[in-house]
Amino acid sequence: MNNPILCVFASLREINNHDGKNATFIDFRLVDKEMLYNKYVPLLMM
């Protein structure tokens, strides 16, 4: 994955398996609302 954001999300998904609250907290600090809805929500649906 060349997109650093996608790499971060991949890491967050692994963290989420162990501590969902922590992963979500980190994620919200890394992305803005537009990026959140465009990238994070589709990953949740996978």
C-alpha positions in Angstrom: 0.0 0.0 0.0 1.6 3.2 -1.2 -0.9 5.4 0.7 0.4 6.1 4.2 -3.1 6.6 5.4 -4.1 3.2 4.2 -1.1 1.7 5.9 -2.2 3.4 9.2 -5.7 2.1 8.8 -4.4 -1.4 8.3 -2.4 -1.1 11.5 -5.5 0.3 13.3 -7.6 -2.6 12.2 -5.1 -5.0 13.8 -5.1 -2.9 17.0 -8.9 -2.8 16.9 -8.9 -6.6 17.3 -7.4 -6.1 20.8 -8.5 -2.7 21.9 -11.2 -1.0 19.8 -11.4 2.2 21.9 -7.7 2.8 21.6 -7.6 2.3 17.9 -10.6 4.6 17.4 -9.0 7.3 19.5 -5.7 7.2 17.5 -7.6 7.1 14.2 -9.7 10.3 15.0 -6.5 12.2 15.7 -4.9 11.1 12.4 -7.7 12.0 10.0 -10.2 14.8 9.5 -13.9 14.2 9.0 -13.8 13.9 5.2 -11.0 11.4 5.3 -12.8 9.6 8.2 -15.9 9.0 6.2 -14.2 8.3 2.9 -11.6 5.9 4.2 -12.4 4.6 7.7 -16.1 3.9 7.2 -15.6 1.7 4.1 -13.0 -0.3 5.9 -15.4 -0.9 8.8 -17.8 -2.3 6.2 -15.3 -4.8 4.8 
